[in-house]
Amino acid sequence: MTERPAQRTPNRQLAALIAEAGFSNAGLARRVDQLGLEHGLDLRYDKTSVTRWLRGQQPRGTTPALIAEVFTRRLGRRLSAQDLGLDACAPVYAGLEFAATPEEAVDIVSGLWRKDSGSHAELRKIAFTPAGLVVPSRDWLIGRADDKVARGETPARVPAQGRPLVPRQRSQAERGPGQKVTGGDIAALRSVGDLFRSLDDMYGGGHARQALVRYLEHECEPMLRGTYGEQTGRRLFAAAADLTRLAGWTSYDIAAHGLAQRYFVQSLRLAQAAADRAYGSFVLVTMSRQAVYLGHGREAVQLARVAQQGVGTNAPPVVQALLHAVEARGHGVLGEVRACTASLVRAERALEVARPADEVPHWARFFDEAQLADEFGHCHRDLQQFRAAAQHAERSLQLRAPAYARSRLFCRVVLASARLGLGELDQACQLGAEAAGQAVEMRSVRAIEYVKDFERRLEPYKDAAPVRGYRDKVAALG
């Protein structure tokens, strides 16, 4: 790694903390490298690197924050790069850290928005890391809502005689908080979320993702750094959590999996600041879905169970159904028939007792009979129970509204795979061709990958006439 030119002053702060932590130089370097791997960074520091830091050289880029995190974990107290005598970088080195305070959470997530908004290609290449799921989910589970999120105006200075002071031009730092956040501002954030969700459902995450990120940077961040009371502040953090999760979801849909993971972690932290435990469980469910997609079934199950434990039994039945269905998907990927079936049964029972009069959070309203049938179809396909998979996928397609175009595409591929598993090659190829035609109209890597998965399943039949016809149809699309 390239270092800055040496400073003249040895870094006594870092030396004292190394002694307190009981690290050797080689041990500290090894831990920094390991933490870097958790965040998809290939670092190659050694004891000589640490010796240079102690002599006053400043590590570049993300490393100061990584070193601070190593000491934070070791010593059990929050330490910053400045505490170590190191130059601080913007706290976006990974985005997998679970901030200690709402202020720190705003710094981290806004840094992530700014860097993503700048079209930094390397940010979208960051690797997904299963190890990075452990600490945030644990901290959310054992944590509680922040005591205070309000941000107030800086009090005006009044002279003893009661006469007003002559105002002078103040620097930005002296001005304190910015705009006063209103209920209308938060309603606007919610409306924007609805708009981008609709675009994502219909056209894929790549269609308007960049516009969403820029909106977060230019509209949401100034609000978070504005002026608001406790109640307004909680609602503001809730809306920011929702938009940040959506930014992660759209990133996930274009296969920027490491970036998506970081958005999800930060959304989870914002939900804690909002004191919205139920929404935090939804973020964990989203993280579980990504783990399922990437084949990390064990982590997917664990995330779903943390969500269930964190929200408790008082959540509306629809939310309970969602949590159990997502756990089932993890068991399905693992091939755990009994556990998968048990989770599906719990999800079905929970949805059966749901009533129209129930107060359901806005983010859970998509989970209905069509969605549950979709979850059943995916699980049975993964368990190679193709007849059941076909039945549930067909039911989902019958019930699902056209606005959920990408979900319908996924379900159609599940149905095609089930038909293939049942030996119905003609129907499978027809369904697969329909899905392929829809995929080219979307900006969704997941949609393309679903079609490719179906094509891999076709390989044993590649010389059959229906498969040759399928290939011809797909070739004509592009």
C-alpha positions, -999 to +999 in steps of 0.1 A: +000+000+000+013+035-008+020+057+023+022+094+027+057+110+034+068+105+069+060+130+095+087+141+120+067+133+151+064+097+163+028+086+169+027+081+206-011+078+207-009+047+185+020+033+205+001+036+238-030+019+223-009-009+209+006-015+244-029-013+260-043-038+235-014-061+239-007-063+201+026-070+185+033-050+153+027-081+133-005-089+152-020-055+145-011-058+108-027-092+106-059-080+122-061-050+099-057-073+069-084-097+083-108-068+088-101-056+053-111-090+040-144-088+058-151-057+038-139-070+005-105-053+006-073-070-002-048-054+021-012-067+027+002-049+057+029-064+078+049-055+109+071-031+089+039-012+079+030-007+116+066+004+124+062+031+097+029+042+113+045+045+147+072+066+132+046+091+120+036+080+085+000+082+077-017+052+060-039+062+030-076+059+022-096+035+042-069+022+065-071+047+094-108+038+099-100+000+097-072+004+123-096+023+146-122-005+142-096-031+152-089-012+184-126-006+190-133-044+189-103-052+210-107-026+238-145-025+239-148+012+235-154+034+204-122+048+190-118+071+160-088+075+137-080+108+154-078+089+188-050+069+172-032+099+159-042+091+123-058+113+097-095+105+094-110+095+062-147+098+053-163+070+073-174+050+042-145+027+042-168-002+043-203+008+055-206-025+074-200-008+108-230-003+131-227+033+142-226+041+179-247+073+176-273+088+152-248+115+143-222+089+133-249+069+114-257+101+094-220+106+087-215+070+074-246+068+053-243+102+038-207+094+029-219+063+012-245+082-008-220+108-019-194+082-030-221+062-048-236+093-064-202+101-079-204+069-100-173+053-085-171+020-103-150+004-077-177+009-051-200-014-071-173-041-073-169-045-036-174-081-026-203-094-005-190-108+027-210-132+049-188-124+079-200-088+077-235-099+086-227-110+121-219-078+140-246-055+126-274-081+132-261-088+167-258-051+176-293-045+163-307-074+183-292-064+216-294-026+210-322-002+217-335+030+202-313+060+207-323+082+236-322+113+216-323+121+179-335+157+179-314+185+165-320+220+176-311+256+166-280+271+180-291+295+207-288+332+198-263+352+219-279+380+239-259+407+256-264+414+293-279+448+287-306+432+266-296+451+234-292+430+203-257+424+191-246+436+157-248+404+135-216+393+118-212+368+089-208+333+105-189+304+090-208+272+080-195+255+112-208+283+134-243+283+118-251+249+133-281+230+121-296+238+087-332+236+075-361+230+098-377+197+088-415+196+085-441+169+082-444+179+045-407+171+040-411+136+054-443+131+034-422+140+003-396+114+012-423+088+015-438+097-019-404+095-035-399+061-020-433+049-035-423+062-069-389+046-070-403+013-056-428+013-085-401+019-110-380-009-095-409-034-095-417-026-131-384-020-148-357-033-126-332-018-101-309-003-128-336+019-143-335+047-117-311+037-090-286+065-097-314+091-095-325+076-061-289+078-047-286+114-059-319+123-043-307+108-010-275+129-013-291+162-023-324+161-005-323+136+024-289+144+038-297+181+043-328+171+062-309+147+085-285+176+092-313+200+097-334+210+127-361+188+141-377+176+174-379+141+187-411+130+170-402+145+137-367+132+140-379+096+145-401+099+114-373+114+094-349+086+103-377+060+095-381+076+060-343+077+055-340+040+065-367+031+040-350+050+011-316+036+021-329+001+021-344+007-014-310+020-026-296-013-013-324-033-030-318-017-064-280-022-060-287-059-052-308-061-084-279-050-105-255-074-088-236-047-068-238-071-039-211-056-016-226-021-020-261-034-014-249-051+018-236-018+031-268+000+023-288-026+042-265-024+073-269+014+073-306+012+068-307-012+098-289+015+119-312+043+108-342+021+117-328+018+152-326+056+154-362+057+143-372+034+171-389+012+145-381-023+155-405-038+130-388-020+101-355-032+113-368-068+111-378-060+074-342-049+067-329-081+081-354-100+059-340-081+029-305-091+039-317-127+042-331-126+007-298-114-007-280-143+012-304-168-003-298-154-038-260-157-033-263-193-019-256-185+017-284-205+032-271-207+067-266-170+070-301-164+055-317-186+081-298-169+109-308-134+097-345-144+095-344-158+130-327-127+144-355-107+128-382-129+144-365-126+178-361-089+175-396-081+166-413-106+190-448-120+188-466-087+188-461-080+151-491-081+128-498-115+113-487-104+079-453-094+092-450-128+110-459-146+078-432-127+059-405-135+085-413-172+085-415-174+047-381-158+044-367-183+068-382-211+047-363-198+017-330-202+036-339-238+045-349-245+009-314-234-004-299-258+022-321-287+012-336-289+047-370-303+038-385-306+073-373-272+085-384-256+052-419-272+054-423-262+091-415-225+083-439-225+053-466-239+075-460-211+101-461-185+074-494-199+059-510-200+093-500-165+102-514-151+069-546-170+074-554-152+107-546-118+091-577-095+089-583-065+066-588-044+097-552-052+109-528-023+109-501-034+085-469-014+080-467+001+045-436-020+037-454-053+044-485-047+024-469-065-006-470-097+013-503-114+003-515-147-010-497-141-043-464-135-025-468-165-002-475-187-032-444-173-048-423-182-017-438-218-017-430-221-054-393-211-049-389-234-019-404-265-036-383-258-067-351-257-045-362-289-028-369-305-063-405-310-054-416-300-089-453-307-089-459-286-058-436-259-072-456-257-104-489-256-085-478-227-063-461-208-091-492-209-112-513-197-084-490-168-077-491-158-114-529-159-113-530-136-083-501-113-088-508-078-102-491-068-135-473-039-117-450-065-101-434-073-134-401-085-122-416-107-095-439-122-121-408-129-143-391-147-115-422-168-108-425-176-145-390-190-145-397-210-113-427-224-132-406-232-163-380-250-141-408-270-124-423-280-158-389-290-169-384-311-138-417-328-146-405-337-181-429-312-198-402-298-221-425-279-245-442-259-218-410-253-200-393-238-231-424-217-239-424-202-204-387-197-204-388-179-237-416-156-224-394-148-193-363-142-215-383-117-236-393-098-204-358-098-190-344-079-220-369-051-213-356-047-178-325-033-162-322-062-138-292-085-135-313-108-113-338-112-141-311-122-165-296-146-140-329-163-134-331-169-172-295-182-173-303-206-144-331-220-164-309-224-194-284-243-174-311-267-164-319-271-201-283-284-209-292-321-206-319-316-233-299-293-256-304-314-287-342-317-283-364-297-308-381-276-281-347-265-267-334-256-302-366-236-307-360-218-274-325-209-284-337-195-317-363-173-299-338-160-274-312-153-301-338-132-320-342-110-289-308-096-289 
